[in-house]
Amino acid sequence: MKFDASTNVSVANDDGSVQFLCPACSKGMIVRSKVSRQIVVKYVCPHCGFEGPN
Ligand SMILES: [Zn+2]
């Protein structure tokens, strides 16, 4: 089960969701739902605390 990094909403059935490694440390896996991308909600890396997208 995967959850959006910002809203903690499950993205299991979200075909617009994405996941990628943190651009700062390349170790934290960040999951973003389609909605979070559309409204450009911030995410925080669980590994290093990096905030994006900025
Ligand atoms: Zn990070």
N, CA, C, O and the ligand as a Tripos MOL2 file, in Angstrom:
@<TRIPOS>MOLECULE
protein
  217   215    55     0     0
PROTEIN
NO_CHARGES

@<TRIPOS>ATOM
      1 N           0.8500   -1.2050    0.0000 N.3       1 MET1
      2 CA          0.0000    0.0000    0.0000 C.3       1 MET1
      3 C           0.8750    1.2400    0.0000 C.2       1 MET1
      4 O           1.7820    1.3770    0.8210 O.2       1 MET1
      5 N           0.5950    2.1350   -0.9240 N.am      2 LYS2
      6 CA          1.3540    3.3780   -0.9910 C.3       2 LYS2
      7 C           0.4530    4.5510   -0.6320 C.2       2 LYS2
      8 O          -0.7430    4.5590   -0.9220 O.2       2 LYS2
      9 N           1.0660    5.5360    0.0060 N.am      3 PHE3
     10 CA          0.2900    6.6920    0.4170 C.3       3 PHE3
     11 C           0.9650    7.9720   -0.0500 C.2       3 PHE3
     12 O           2.1920    8.0710   -0.0670 O.2       3 PHE3
     13 N           0.1690    8.9300   -0.4210 N.am      4 ASP4
     14 CA          0.6890   10.2270   -0.8230 C.3       4 ASP4
     15 C           1.4980   10.8420    0.3160 C.2       4 ASP4
     16 O           1.0790   10.8020    1.4730 O.2       4 ASP4
     17 N           2.6470   11.4060   -0.0100 N.am      5 ALA5
     18 CA          3.5580   11.9290    1.0090 C.3       5 ALA5
     19 C           2.9900   13.1360    1.7380 C.2       5 ALA5
     20 O           3.3760   13.4160    2.8730 O.2       5 ALA5
     21 N           2.0880   13.8420    1.1030 N.am      6 SER6
     22 CA          1.5690   15.0690    1.7030 C.3       6 SER6
     23 C           0.2330   14.8740    2.4000 C.2       6 SER6
     24 O          -0.0060   15.4360    3.4680 O.2       6 SER6
     25 N          -0.6280   14.0810    1.7960 N.am      7 THR7
     26 CA         -1.9870   13.9690    2.3240 C.3       7 THR7
     27 C          -2.2600   12.6290    2.9840 C.2       7 THR7
     28 O          -3.2900   12.4560    3.6350 O.2       7 THR7
     29 N          -1.3330   11.6660    2.8210 N.am      8 ASN8
     30 CA         -1.4940   10.3200    3.3640 C.3       8 ASN8
     31 C          -2.7020    9.5850    2.7970 C.2       8 ASN8
     32 O          -3.2130    8.6420    3.4000 O.2       8 ASN8
     33 N          -3.1440   10.0310    1.6360 N.am      9 VAL9
     34 CA         -4.2280    9.3280    0.9550 C.3       9 VAL9
     35 C          -3.6300    8.1840    0.1520 C.2       9 VAL9
     36 O          -2.5940    8.3430   -0.4920 O.2       9 VAL9
     37 N          -4.2800    7.0400    0.1930 N.am     10 SER10
     38 CA         -3.7950    5.9020   -0.5720 C.3      10 SER10
     39 C          -3.8090    6.2150   -2.0630 C.2      10 SER10
     40 O          -4.7690    6.7940   -2.5720 O.2      10 SER10
     41 N          -2.7450    5.8330   -2.7600 N.am     11 VAL11
     42 CA         -2.7020    6.0640   -4.1950 C.3      11 VAL11
     43 C          -2.7970    4.7460   -4.9590 C.2      11 VAL11
     44 O          -2.4580    4.6770   -6.1410 O.2      11 VAL11
     45 N          -3.2630    3.6980   -4.2700 N.am     12 ALA12
     46 CA         -3.3450    2.3770   -4.8810 C.3      12 ALA12
     47 C          -4.2010    2.3890   -6.1440 C.2      12 ALA12
     48 O          -3.9040    1.6810   -7.1060 O.2      12 ALA12
     49 N          -5.2490    3.1840   -6.1390 N.am     13 ASN13
     50 CA         -6.1440    3.2300   -7.2890 C.3      13 ASN13
     51 C          -6.0420    4.5540   -8.0340 C.2      13 ASN13
     52 O          -6.9390    4.9230   -8.7920 O.2      13 ASN13
     53 N          -4.9560    5.2520   -7.8160 N.am     14 ASP14
     54 CA         -4.7630    6.5580   -8.4420 C.3      14 ASP14
     55 C          -3.8040    6.4040   -9.6230 C.2      14 ASP14
     56 O          -2.5900    6.3200   -9.4390 O.2      14 ASP14
     57 N          -4.3560    6.3690  -10.8310 N.am     15 ASP15
     58 CA         -3.5030    6.1330  -11.9950 C.3      15 ASP15
     59 C          -2.7050    7.3620  -12.3980 C.2      15 ASP15
     60 O          -1.9180    7.3140  -13.3430 O.2      15 ASP15
     61 N          -2.9090    8.4700  -11.6780 N.am     16 GLY16
     62 CA         -2.1370    9.6660  -11.9830 C.3      16 GLY16
     63 C          -1.0370    9.8980  -10.9620 C.2      16 GLY16
     64 O          -0.3480   10.9170  -10.9970 O.2      16 GLY16
     65 N          -0.8790    8.9430  -10.0520 N.am     17 SER17
     66 CA          0.1220    9.1210   -9.0030 C.3      17 SER17
     67 C           1.5240    8.8320   -9.5240 C.2      17 SER17
     68 O           1.7050    8.1110  -10.5060 O.2      17 SER17
     69 N           2.5000    9.4050   -8.8510 N.am     18 VAL18
     70 CA          3.8890    9.1770   -9.2240 C.3      18 VAL18
     71 C           4.6900    8.9010   -7.9590 C.2      18 VAL18
     72 O           4.3050    9.3050   -6.8610 O.2      18 VAL18
     73 N           5.8090    8.2070   -8.1300 N.am     19 GLN19
     74 CA          6.7340    8.0640   -7.0130 C.3      19 GLN19
     75 C           8.1400    8.2520   -7.5500 C.2      19 GLN19
     76 O           8.4590    7.8450   -8.6670 O.2      19 GLN19
     77 N           8.9620    8.8700   -6.7400 N.am     20 PHE20
     78 CA         10.3200    9.1690   -7.1800 C.3      20 PHE20
     79 C          11.2030    9.3210   -5.9590 C.2      20 PHE20
     80 O          10.7220    9.5340   -4.8450 O.2      20 PHE20
     81 N          12.4960    9.2080   -6.1840 N.am     21 LEU21
     82 CA         13.4420    9.3880   -5.0940 C.3      21 LEU21
     83 C          13.6320   10.8750   -4.8270 C.2      21 LEU21
     84 O          13.5510   11.6980   -5.7390 O.2      21 LEU21
     85 N          13.8810   11.2000   -3.5890 N.am     22 CYS22
     86 CA         14.0920   12.5800   -3.1890 C.3      22 CYS22
     87 C          15.2010   13.2110   -4.0290 C.2      22 CYS22
     88 O          16.2770   12.6270   -4.1670 O.2      22 CYS22
     89 N          14.9510   14.4070   -4.5980 N.am     23 PRO23
     90 CA         15.9650   15.0830   -5.4070 C.3      23 PRO23
     91 C          17.1520   15.5830   -4.5940 C.2      23 PRO23
     92 O          18.1980   15.9050   -5.1570 O.2      23 PRO23
     93 N          17.0000   15.6490   -3.2890 N.am     24 ALA24
     94 CA         18.0760   16.1610   -2.4430 C.3      24 ALA24
     95 C          19.0130   15.0490   -1.9830 C.2      24 ALA24
     96 O          20.2320   15.1890   -2.0770 O.2      24 ALA24
     97 N          18.4490   13.9370   -1.4820 N.am     25 CYS25
     98 CA         19.3020   12.8850   -0.9170 C.3      25 CYS25
     99 C          19.2770   11.6040   -1.7310 C.2      25 CYS25
    100 O          20.1180   10.7310   -1.5180 O.2      25 CYS25
    101 N          18.3410   11.4660   -2.6530 N.am     26 SER26
    102 CA         18.2180   10.2640   -3.4810 C.3      26 SER26
    103 C          18.0050    8.9950   -2.6700 C.2      26 SER26
    104 O          18.2990    7.8980   -3.1450 O.2      26 SER26
    105 N          17.5030    9.1330   -1.4640 N.am     27 LYS27
    106 CA         17.2600    7.9590   -0.6280 C.3      27 LYS27
    107 C          15.8120    7.8320   -0.1860 C.2      27 LYS27
    108 O          15.2860    6.7280   -0.0410 O.2      27 LYS27
    109 N          15.1760    8.9740    0.0250 N.am     28 GLY28
    110 CA         13.7790    8.9350    0.4530 C.3      28 GLY28
    111 C          12.8640    8.7460   -0.7370 C.2      28 GLY28
    112 O          13.0110    9.4290   -1.7510 O.2      28 GLY28
    113 N          11.8990    7.8060   -0.6240 N.am     29 MET29
    114 CA         10.9390    7.6070   -1.6960 C.3      29 MET29
    115 C           9.7270    8.4890   -1.4460 C.2      29 MET29
    116 O           9.1040    8.4330   -0.3850 O.2      29 MET29
    117 N           9.4110    9.2960   -2.4360 N.am     30 ILE30
    118 CA          8.3020   10.2310   -2.3080 C.3      30 ILE30
    119 C           7.1660    9.7960   -3.2260 C.2      30 ILE30
    120 O           7.3770    9.5290   -4.4090 O.2      30 ILE30
    121 N           5.9830    9.7320   -2.6790 N.am     31 VAL31
    122 CA          4.8010    9.3420   -3.4420 C.3      31 VAL31
    123 C           3.8580   10.5230   -3.4990 C.2      31 VAL31
    124 O           3.5460   11.1450   -2.4840 O.2      31 VAL31
    125 N           3.4090   10.8200   -4.7120 N.am     32 ARG32
    126 CA          2.4810   11.9360   -4.8490 C.3      32 ARG32
    127 C           1.2490   11.4850   -5.6140 C.2      32 ARG32
    128 O           1.3540   10.8200   -6.6440 O.2      32 ARG32
    129 N           0.0960   11.8450   -5.1100 N.am     33 SER33
    130 CA         -1.1410   11.5050   -5.7880 C.3      33 SER33
    131 C          -1.4000   12.4980   -6.9160 C.2      33 SER33
    132 O          -0.7820   13.5610   -6.9880 O.2      33 SER33
    133 N          -2.3160   12.1290   -7.7820 N.am     34 LYS34
    134 CA         -2.6820   12.9980   -8.8920 C.3      34 LYS34
    135 C          -3.1790   14.3470   -8.3710 C.2      34 LYS34
    136 O          -2.8120   15.3960   -8.9000 O.2      34 LYS34
    137 N          -4.0060   14.3150   -7.3440 N.am     35 VAL35
    138 CA         -4.5610   15.5450   -6.7840 C.3      35 VAL35
    139 C          -3.4580   16.4290   -6.2050 C.2      35 VAL35
    140 O          -3.4620   17.6420   -6.4100 O.2      35 VAL35
    141 N          -2.5230   15.8290   -5.4890 N.am     36 SER36
    142 CA         -1.4530   16.6170   -4.8890 C.3      36 SER36
    143 C          -0.6130   17.3160   -5.9490 C.2      36 SER36
    144 O          -0.1310   18.4290   -5.7370 O.2      36 SER36
    145 N          -0.4400   16.6570   -7.0900 N.am     37 ARG37
    146 CA          0.3200   17.2760   -8.1770 C.3      37 ARG37
    147 C          -0.4750   18.4170   -8.7800 C.2      37 ARG37
    148 O           0.0860   19.4600   -9.1150 O.2      37 ARG37
    149 N          -1.7630   18.2260   -8.9170 N.am     38 GLN38
    150 CA         -2.6040   19.2530   -9.5520 C.3      38 GLN38
    151 C          -2.6750   20.5160   -8.7110 C.2      38 GLN38
    152 O          -2.6750   21.6250   -9.2440 O.2      38 GLN38
    153 N          -2.7350   20.3460   -7.3960 N.am     39 ILE39
    154 CA         -2.8470   21.5290   -6.5380 C.3      39 ILE39
    155 C          -1.4910   21.9480   -5.9900 C.2      39 ILE39
    156 O          -1.3970   22.8680   -5.1770 O.2      39 ILE39
    157 N          -0.4210   21.2530   -6.4500 N.am     40 VAL40
    158 CA          0.9570   21.5850   -6.1070 C.3      40 VAL40
    159 C           1.1480   21.6790   -4.5930 C.2      40 VAL40
    160 O           1.6880   22.6560   -4.0740 O.2      40 VAL40
    161 N           0.6950   20.6490   -3.9130 N.am     41 VAL41
    162 CA          0.8610   20.5930   -2.4710 C.3      41 VAL41
    163 C           2.3080   20.2020   -2.1610 C.2      41 VAL41
    164 O           2.9220   19.4390   -2.9070 O.2      41 VAL41
    165 N           2.8340   20.7120   -1.0910 N.am     42 LYS42
    166 CA          4.2230   20.4140   -0.7360 C.3      42 LYS42
    167 C           4.3990   18.9780   -0.2740 C.2      42 LYS42
    168 O           3.4760   18.3700    0.2680 O.2      42 LYS42
    169 N           5.5900   18.4430   -0.4930 N.am     43 TYR43
    170 CA          5.9200   17.1310    0.0590 C.3      43 TYR43
    171 C           7.1660   17.2830    0.9130 C.2      43 TYR43
    172 O           7.9410   18.2250    0.7430 O.2      43 TYR43
    173 N           7.3460   16.3560    1.8200 N.am     44 VAL44
    174 CA          8.5350   16.3580    2.6680 C.3      44 VAL44
    175 C           9.1860   14.9880    2.5730 C.2      44 VAL44
    176 O           8.5290   13.9610    2.7390 O.2      44 VAL44
    177 N          10.4780   14.9870    2.3050 N.am     45 CYS45
    178 CA         11.2110   13.7320    2.2160 C.3      45 CYS45
    179 C          11.2650   13.0870    3.6030 C.2      45 CYS45
    180 O          11.6450   13.7380    4.5760 O.2      45 CYS45
    181 N          10.8830   11.7990    3.6950 N.am     46 PRO46
    182 CA         10.9150   11.1190    4.9910 C.3      46 PRO46
    183 C          12.3350   10.8210    5.4600 C.2      46 PRO46
    184 O          12.5530   10.4870    6.6240 O.2      46 PRO46
    185 N          13.2870   10.9410    4.5610 N.am     47 HIS47
    186 CA         14.6690   10.6060    4.9080 C.3      47 HIS47
    187 C          15.4630   11.8220    5.3860 C.2      47 HIS47
    188 O          16.1310   11.7610    6.4180 O.2      47 HIS47
    189 N          15.3930   12.9290    4.6360 N.am     48 CYS48
    190 CA         16.2240   14.0810    4.9770 C.3      48 CYS48
    191 C          15.4220   15.3260    5.3240 C.2      48 CYS48
    192 O          15.9880   16.3200    5.7790 O.2      48 CYS48
    193 N          14.0980   15.2820    5.1120 N.am     49 GLY49
    194 CA         13.2790   16.4250    5.4710 C.3      49 GLY49
    195 C          13.1950   17.4940    4.3860 C.2      49 GLY49
    196 O          12.6370   18.5690    4.6070 O.2      49 GLY49
    197 N          13.7450   17.1970    3.2230 N.am     50 PHE50
    198 CA         13.6780   18.1450    2.1030 C.3      50 PHE50
    199 C          12.2270   18.4460    1.7510 C.2      50 PHE50
    200 O          11.3970   17.5390    1.6920 O.2      50 PHE50
    201 N          11.9250   19.7130    1.5180 N.am     51 GLU51
    202 CA         10.5860   20.1040    1.1240 C.3      51 GLU51
    203 C          10.5540   20.5110   -0.3330 C.2      51 GLU51
    204 O          11.4290   21.2400   -0.8000 O.2      51 GLU51
    205 N           9.5680   20.0540   -1.0370 N.am     52 GLY52
    206 CA          9.4380   20.4180   -2.4330 C.3      52 GLY52
    207 C           7.9760   20.4640   -2.8280 C.2      52 GLY52
    208 O           7.1260   20.2190   -1.9710 O.2      52 GLY52
    209 N           7.6310   20.7600   -4.0630 N.am     53 PRO53
    210 CA          8.5910   21.1770   -5.0910 C.3      53 PRO53
    211 C           8.8600   22.6860   -5.0470 C.2      53 PRO53
    212 O           7.9440   23.4920   -5.2110 O.2      53 PRO53
    213 N          10.0920   23.0470   -4.8300 N.am     54 ASN54
    214 CA         10.4690   24.4480   -4.8630 C.3      54 ASN54
    215 C          11.9380   24.5690   -5.2740 C.2      54 ASN54
    216 O          12.4650   25.6780   -5.3650 O.2      54 ASN54
    217 ZN         15.6500   13.4260    0.9770 Zn       55 ZN55
@<TRIPOS>BOND
     1     1     2 1
     2     2     3 1
     3     3     4 2
     4     3     5 am
     5     5     6 1
     6     6     7 1
     7     7     8 2
     8     7     9 am
     9     9    10 1
    10    10    11 1
    11    11    12 2
    12    11    13 am
    13    13    14 1
    14    14    15 1
    15    15    16 2
    16    15    17 am
    17    17    18 1
    18    18    19 1
    19    19    20 2
    20    19    21 am
    21    21    22 1
    22    22    23 1
    23    23    24 2
    24    23    25 am
    25    25    26 1
    26    26    27 1
    27    27    28 2
    28    27    29 am
    29    29    30 1
    30    30    31 1
    31    31    32 2
    32    31    33 am
    33    33    34 1
    34    34    35 1
    35    35    36 2
    36    35    37 am
    37    37    38 1
    38    38    39 1
    39    39    40 2
    40    39    41 am
    41    41    42 1
    42    42    43 1
    43    43    44 2
    44    43    45 am
    45    45    46 1
    46    46    47 1
    47    47    48 2
    48    47    49 am
    49    49    50 1
    50    50    51 1
    51    51    52 2
    52    51    53 am
    53    53    54 1
    54    54    55 1
    55    55    56 2
    56    55    57 am
    57    57    58 1
    58    58    59 1
    59    59    60 2
    60    59    61 am
    61    61    62 1
    62    62    63 1
    63    63    64 2
    64    63    65 am
    65    65    66 1
    66    66    67 1
    67    67    68 2
    68    67    69 am
    69    69    70 1
    70    70    71 1
    71    71    72 2
    72    71    73 am
    73    73    74 1
    74    74    75 1
    75    75    76 2
    76    75    77 am
    77    77    78 1
    78    78    79 1
    79    79    80 2
    80    79    81 am
    81    81    82 1
    82    82    83 1
    83    83    84 2
    84    83    85 am
    85    85    86 1
    86    86    87 1
    87    87    88 2
    88    87    89 am
    89    89    90 1
    90    90    91 1
    91    91    92 2
    92    91    93 am
    93    93    94 1
    94    94    95 1
    95    95    96 2
    96    95    97 am
    97    97    98 1
    98    98    99 1
    99    99   100 2
   100    99   101 am
   101   101   102 1
   102   102   103 1
   103   103   104 2
   104   103   105 am
   105   105   106 1
   106   106   107 1
   107   107   108 2
   108   107   109 am
   109   109   110 1
   110   110   111 1
   111   111   112 2
   112   111   113 am
   113   113   114 1
   114   114   115 1
   115   115   116 2
   116   115   117 am
   117   117   118 1
   118   118   119 1
   119   119   120 2
   120   119   121 am
   121   121   122 1
   122   122   123 1
   123   123   124 2
   124   123   125 am
   125   125   126 1
   126   126   127 1
   127   127   128 2
   128   127   129 am
   129   129   130 1
   130   130   131 1
   131   131   132 2
   132   131   133 am
   133   133   134 1
   134   134   135 1
   135   135   136 2
   136   135   137 am
   137   137   138 1
   138   138   139 1
   139   139   140 2
   140   139   141 am
   141   141   142 1
   142   142   143 1
   143   143   144 2
   144   143   145 am
   145   145   146 1
   146   146   147 1
   147   147   148 2
   148   147   149 am
   149   149   150 1
   150   150   151 1
   151   151   152 2
   152   151   153 am
   153   153   154 1
   154   154   155 1
   155   155   156 2
   156   155   157 am
   157   157   158 1
   158   158   159 1
   159   159   160 2
   160   159   161 am
   161   161   162 1
   162   162   163 1
   163   163   164 2
   164   163   165 am
   165   165   166 1
   166   166   167 1
   167   167   168 2
   168   167   169 am
   169   169   170 1
   170   170   171 1
   171   171   172 2
   172   171   173 am
   173   173   174 1
   174   174   175 1
   175   175   176 2
   176   175   177 am
   177   177   178 1
   178   178   179 1
   179   179   180 2
   180   179   181 am
   181   181   182 1
   182   182   183 1
   183   183   184 2
   184   183   185 am
   185   185   186 1
   186   186   187 1
   187   187   188 2
   188   187   189 am
   189   189   190 1
   190   190   191 1
   191   191   192 2
   192   191   193 am
   193   193   194 1
   194   194   195 1
   195   195   196 2
   196   195   197 am
   197   197   198 1
   198   198   199 1
   199   199   200 2
   200   199   201 am
   201   201   202 1
   202   202   203 1
   203   203   204 2
   204   203   205 am
   205   205   206 1
   206   206   207 1
   207   207   208 2
   208   207   209 am
   209   209   210 1
   210   210   211 1
   211   211   212 2
   212   211   213 am
   213   213   214 1
   214   214   215 1
   215   215   216 2
@<TRIPOS>SUBSTRUCTURE
     1 MET1         2 RESIDUE 1 A MET
     2 LYS2         6 RESIDUE 1 A LYS
     3 PHE3        10 RESIDUE 1 A PHE
     4 ASP4        14 RESIDUE 1 A ASP
     5 ALA5        18 RESIDUE 1 A ALA
     6 SER6        22 RESIDUE 1 A SER
     7 THR7        26 RESIDUE 1 A THR
     8 ASN8        30 RESIDUE 1 A ASN
     9 VAL9        34 RESIDUE 1 A VAL
    10 SER10       38 RESIDUE 1 A SER
    11 VAL11       42 RESIDUE 1 A VAL
    12 ALA12       46 RESIDUE 1 A ALA
    13 ASN13       50 RESIDUE 1 A ASN
    14 ASP14       54 RESIDUE 1 A ASP
    15 ASP15       58 RESIDUE 1 A ASP
    16 GLY16       62 RESIDUE 1 A GLY
    17 SER17       66 RESIDUE 1 A SER
    18 VAL18       70 RESIDUE 1 A VAL
    19 GLN19       74 RESIDUE 1 A GLN
    20 PHE20       78 RESIDUE 1 A PHE
    21 LEU21       82 RESIDUE 1 A LEU
    22 CYS22       86 RESIDUE 1 A CYS
    23 PRO23       90 RESIDUE 1 A PRO
    24 ALA24       94 RESIDUE 1 A ALA
    25 CYS25       98 RESIDUE 1 A CYS
    26 SER26      102 RESIDUE 1 A SER
    27 LYS27      106 RESIDUE 1 A LYS
    28 GLY28      110 RESIDUE 1 A GLY
    29 MET29      114 RESIDUE 1 A MET
    30 ILE30      118 RESIDUE 1 A ILE
    31 VAL31      122 RESIDUE 1 A VAL
    32 ARG32      126 RESIDUE 1 A ARG
    33 SER33      130 RESIDUE 1 A SER
    34 LYS34      134 RESIDUE 1 A LYS
    35 VAL35      138 RESIDUE 1 A VAL
    36 SER36      142 RESIDUE 1 A SER
    37 ARG37      146 RESIDUE 1 A ARG
    38 GLN38      150 RESIDUE 1 A GLN
    39 ILE39      154 RESIDUE 1 A ILE
    40 VAL40      158 RESIDUE 1 A VAL
    41 VAL41      162 RESIDUE 1 A VAL
    42 LYS42      166 RESIDUE 1 A LYS
    43 TYR43      170 RESIDUE 1 A TYR
    44 VAL44      174 RESIDUE 1 A VAL
    45 CYS45      178 RESIDUE 1 A CYS
    46 PRO46      182 RESIDUE 1 A PRO
    47 HIS47      186 RESIDUE 1 A HIS
    48 CYS48      190 RESIDUE 1 A CYS
    49 GLY49      194 RESIDUE 1 A GLY
    50 PHE50      198 RESIDUE 1 A PHE
    51 GLU51      202 RESIDUE 1 A GLU
    52 GLY52      206 RESIDUE 1 A GLY
    53 PRO53      210 RESIDUE 1 A PRO
    54 ASN54      214 RESIDUE 1 A ASN
    55 ZN55       217 GROUP 0 **** ****
